[in-house]
């Protein structure tokens, strides 16, 4: 791609090579995102979440939120009658 751009600049100075380079970039990005999406699974998501959690500056705050969420009663919650 660099050679295509350089030859276009040195020979014609019209910048026609921008369009093939842009098209190639879009196709390459689509391929990358497709492959990345196909390789993600539940294990990767849990590992990534644990990694982000360990690097966060407020891990104790997040832990307290998880503890409060786990302590909440499961199922429908009835509102008190006023």
PyMOL commands that place a pseudoatom at each C-alpha (Angstrom):
pseudoatom trace, name=CA, resn=UNK, resi=1, chain=A, elem=C, hetatm=0, pos=[0.000, 0.000, 0.000]
pseudoatom trace, name=CA, resn=UNK, resi=2, chain=A, elem=C, hetatm=0, pos=[2.878, 2.345, 0.755]
pseudoatom trace, name=CA, resn=UNK, resi=3, chain=A, elem=C, hetatm=0, pos=[4.454, 1.524, -2.595]
pseudoatom trace, name=CA, resn=UNK, resi=4, chain=A, elem=C, hetatm=0, pos=[1.158, 2.196, -4.365]
pseudoatom trace, name=CA, resn=UNK, resi=5, chain=A, elem=C, hetatm=0, pos=[0.809, 5.582, -2.665]
pseudoatom trace, name=CA, resn=UNK, resi=6, chain=A, elem=C, hetatm=0, pos=[4.438, 6.510, -3.270]
pseudoatom trace, name=CA, resn=UNK, resi=7, chain=A, elem=C, hetatm=0, pos=[4.328, 5.557, -6.953]
pseudoatom trace, name=CA, resn=UNK, resi=8, chain=A, elem=C, hetatm=0, pos=[1.097, 7.484, -7.401]
pseudoatom trace, name=CA, resn=UNK, resi=9, chain=A, elem=C, hetatm=0, pos=[2.579, 10.574, -5.765]
pseudoatom trace, name=CA, resn=UNK, resi=10, chain=A, elem=C, hetatm=0, pos=[5.835, 10.393, -7.743]
pseudoatom trace, name=CA, resn=UNK, resi=11, chain=A, elem=C, hetatm=0, pos=[4.299, 9.562, -11.114]
pseudoatom trace, name=CA, resn=UNK, resi=12, chain=A, elem=C, hetatm=0, pos=[0.913, 11.233, -11.461]
pseudoatom trace, name=CA, resn=UNK, resi=13, chain=A, elem=C, hetatm=0, pos=[0.382, 13.568, -8.492]
pseudoatom trace, name=CA, resn=UNK, resi=14, chain=A, elem=C, hetatm=0, pos=[-3.377, 12.984, -8.775]
pseudoatom trace, name=CA, resn=UNK, resi=15, chain=A, elem=C, hetatm=0, pos=[-3.844, 10.847, -5.643]
pseudoatom trace, name=CA, resn=UNK, resi=16, chain=A, elem=C, hetatm=0, pos=[-5.987, 8.219, -7.374]
pseudoatom trace, name=CA, resn=UNK, resi=17, chain=A, elem=C, hetatm=0, pos=[-4.471, 5.568, -5.081]
pseudoatom trace, name=CA, resn=UNK, resi=18, chain=A, elem=C, hetatm=0, pos=[-6.424, 6.909, -2.114]
pseudoatom trace, name=CA, resn=UNK, resi=19, chain=A, elem=C, hetatm=0, pos=[-9.522, 4.946, -3.183]
pseudoatom trace, name=CA, resn=UNK, resi=20, chain=A, elem=C, hetatm=0, pos=[-7.903, 1.480, -3.426]
pseudoatom trace, name=CA, resn=UNK, resi=21, chain=A, elem=C, hetatm=0, pos=[-6.105, 2.103, -0.134]
pseudoatom trace, name=CA, resn=UNK, resi=22, chain=A, elem=C, hetatm=0, pos=[-9.340, 3.232, 1.533]
pseudoatom trace, name=CA, resn=UNK, resi=23, chain=A, elem=C, hetatm=0, pos=[-11.220, 0.204, 0.181]
pseudoatom trace, name=CA, resn=UNK, resi=24, chain=A, elem=C, hetatm=0, pos=[-8.480, -2.160, 1.341]
pseudoatom trace, name=CA, resn=UNK, resi=25, chain=A, elem=C, hetatm=0, pos=[-8.538, -0.541, 4.789]
pseudoatom trace, name=CA, resn=UNK, resi=26, chain=A, elem=C, hetatm=0, pos=[-12.300, -0.998, 5.116]
pseudoatom trace, name=CA, resn=UNK, resi=27, chain=A, elem=C, hetatm=0, pos=[-12.101, -4.650, 4.030]
pseudoatom trace, name=CA, resn=UNK, resi=28, chain=A, elem=C, hetatm=0, pos=[-9.196, -5.285, 6.391]
pseudoatom trace, name=CA, resn=UNK, resi=29, chain=A, elem=C, hetatm=0, pos=[-11.047, -3.665, 9.314]
pseudoatom trace, name=CA, resn=UNK, resi=30, chain=A, elem=C, hetatm=0, pos=[-14.199, -5.691, 8.596]
pseudoatom trace, name=CA, resn=UNK, resi=31, chain=A, elem=C, hetatm=0, pos=[-12.138, -8.887, 8.507]
pseudoatom trace, name=CA, resn=UNK, resi=32, chain=A, elem=C, hetatm=0, pos=[-10.414, -7.981, 11.795]
pseudoatom trace, name=CA, resn=UNK, resi=33, chain=A, elem=C, hetatm=0, pos=[-13.677, -7.207, 13.600]
pseudoatom trace, name=CA, resn=UNK, resi=34, chain=A, elem=C, hetatm=0, pos=[-15.303, -10.391, 12.277]
pseudoatom trace, name=CA, resn=UNK, resi=35, chain=A, elem=C, hetatm=0, pos=[-12.410, -12.577, 13.437]
pseudoatom trace, name=CA, resn=UNK, resi=36, chain=A, elem=C, hetatm=0, pos=[-12.227, -10.801, 16.809]
pseudoatom trace, name=CA, resn=UNK, resi=37, chain=A, elem=C, hetatm=0, pos=[-15.969, -11.232, 17.368]
pseudoatom trace, name=CA, resn=UNK, resi=38, chain=A, elem=C, hetatm=0, pos=[-15.783, -14.943, 16.498]
pseudoatom trace, name=CA, resn=UNK, resi=39, chain=A, elem=C, hetatm=0, pos=[-12.917, -15.554, 18.956]
pseudoatom trace, name=CA, resn=UNK, resi=40, chain=A, elem=C, hetatm=0, pos=[-14.661, -14.022, 21.985]
pseudoatom trace, name=CA, resn=UNK, resi=41, chain=A, elem=C, hetatm=0, pos=[-16.298, -16.500, 24.345]
pseudoatom trace, name=CA, resn=UNK, resi=42, chain=A, elem=C, hetatm=0, pos=[-17.524, -16.559, 27.936]
pseudoatom trace, name=CA, resn=UNK, resi=43, chain=A, elem=C, hetatm=0, pos=[-14.082, -17.461, 29.287]
pseudoatom trace, name=CA, resn=UNK, resi=44, chain=A, elem=C, hetatm=0, pos=[-12.460, -14.518, 27.504]
pseudoatom trace, name=CA, resn=UNK, resi=45, chain=A, elem=C, hetatm=0, pos=[-15.134, -12.149, 28.832]
pseudoatom trace, name=CA, resn=UNK, resi=46, chain=A, elem=C, hetatm=0, pos=[-14.651, -13.340, 32.418]
pseudoatom trace, name=CA, resn=UNK, resi=47, chain=A, elem=C, hetatm=0, pos=[-10.870, -13.087, 32.116]
pseudoatom trace, name=CA, resn=UNK, resi=48, chain=A, elem=C, hetatm=0, pos=[-11.127, -9.582, 30.666]
pseudoatom trace, name=CA, resn=UNK, resi=49, chain=A, elem=C, hetatm=0, pos=[-13.548, -8.472, 33.403]
pseudoatom trace, name=CA, resn=UNK, resi=50, chain=A, elem=C, hetatm=0, pos=[-11.230, -9.861, 36.095]
pseudoatom trace, name=CA, resn=UNK, resi=51, chain=A, elem=C, hetatm=0, pos=[-8.266, -8.092, 34.490]
pseudoatom trace, name=CA, resn=UNK, resi=52, chain=A, elem=C, hetatm=0, pos=[-10.095, -4.762, 34.398]
pseudoatom trace, name=CA, resn=UNK, resi=53, chain=A, elem=C, hetatm=0, pos=[-11.308, -5.261, 37.963]
pseudoatom trace, name=CA, resn=UNK, resi=54, chain=A, elem=C, hetatm=0, pos=[-7.789, -5.920, 39.240]
pseudoatom trace, name=CA, resn=UNK, resi=55, chain=A, elem=C, hetatm=0, pos=[-6.415, -2.820, 37.498]
pseudoatom trace, name=CA, resn=UNK, resi=56, chain=A, elem=C, hetatm=0, pos=[-9.147, -0.476, 38.660]
pseudoatom trace, name=CA, resn=UNK, resi=57, chain=A, elem=C, hetatm=0, pos=[-8.443, 2.167, 41.272]
pseudoatom trace, name=CA, resn=UNK, resi=58, chain=A, elem=C, hetatm=0, pos=[-11.774, 1.655, 43.017]
pseudoatom trace, name=CA, resn=UNK, resi=59, chain=A, elem=C, hetatm=0, pos=[-11.896, -2.132, 43.296]
pseudoatom trace, name=CA, resn=UNK, resi=60, chain=A, elem=C, hetatm=0, pos=[-13.114, -1.989, 46.901]
pseudoatom trace, name=CA, resn=UNK, resi=61, chain=A, elem=C, hetatm=0, pos=[-16.057, 0.164, 45.820]
pseudoatom trace, name=CA, resn=UNK, resi=62, chain=A, elem=C, hetatm=0, pos=[-16.958, -2.326, 43.085]
pseudoatom trace, name=CA, resn=UNK, resi=63, chain=A, elem=C, hetatm=0, pos=[-16.646, -5.203, 45.554]
pseudoatom trace, name=CA, resn=UNK, resi=64, chain=A, elem=C, hetatm=0, pos=[-19.078, -3.471, 47.918]
pseudoatom trace, name=CA, resn=UNK, resi=65, chain=A, elem=C, hetatm=0, pos=[-21.571, -3.044, 45.072]
pseudoatom trace, name=CA, resn=UNK, resi=66, chain=A, elem=C, hetatm=0, pos=[-21.298, -6.752, 44.223]
pseudoatom trace, name=CA, resn=UNK, resi=67, chain=A, elem=C, hetatm=0, pos=[-21.796, -7.707, 47.877]
pseudoatom trace, name=CA, resn=UNK, resi=68, chain=A, elem=C, hetatm=0, pos=[-24.877, -5.485, 48.192]
pseudoatom trace, name=CA, resn=UNK, resi=69, chain=A, elem=C, hetatm=0, pos=[-26.286, -6.871, 44.947]
pseudoatom trace, name=CA, resn=UNK, resi=70, chain=A, elem=C, hetatm=0, pos=[-25.723, -10.456, 46.077]
pseudoatom trace, name=CA, resn=UNK, resi=71, chain=A, elem=C, hetatm=0, pos=[-27.353, -9.687, 49.446]
pseudoatom trace, name=CA, resn=UNK, resi=72, chain=A, elem=C, hetatm=0, pos=[-30.557, -8.404, 47.844]
pseudoatom trace, name=CA, resn=UNK, resi=73, chain=A, elem=C, hetatm=0, pos=[-33.480, -10.829, 47.997]
pseudoatom trace, name=CA, resn=UNK, resi=74, chain=A, elem=C, hetatm=0, pos=[-34.123, -12.499, 44.678]
pseudoatom trace, name=CA, resn=UNK, resi=75, chain=A, elem=C, hetatm=0, pos=[-37.541, -12.467, 43.098]
pseudoatom trace, name=CA, resn=UNK, resi=76, chain=A, elem=C, hetatm=0, pos=[-40.221, -9.801, 42.995]
pseudoatom trace, name=CA, resn=UNK, resi=77, chain=A, elem=C, hetatm=0, pos=[-39.972, -7.177, 45.682]
pseudoatom trace, name=CA, resn=UNK, resi=78, chain=A, elem=C, hetatm=0, pos=[-43.222, -5.977, 47.190]
pseudoatom trace, name=CA, resn=UNK, resi=79, chain=A, elem=C, hetatm=0, pos=[-43.523, -2.287, 47.877]
pseudoatom trace, name=CA, resn=UNK, resi=80, chain=A, elem=C, hetatm=0, pos=[-44.560, -1.329, 51.398]
pseudoatom trace, name=CA, resn=UNK, resi=81, chain=A, elem=C, hetatm=0, pos=[-48.108, -0.080, 51.713]
pseudoatom trace, name=CA, resn=UNK, resi=82, chain=A, elem=C, hetatm=0, pos=[-48.361, 3.513, 52.771]
for i in range(1, 82): cmd.bond("trace and resi %d" % i, "trace and resi %d" % (i + 1))
show_as sticks, trace
zoom trace
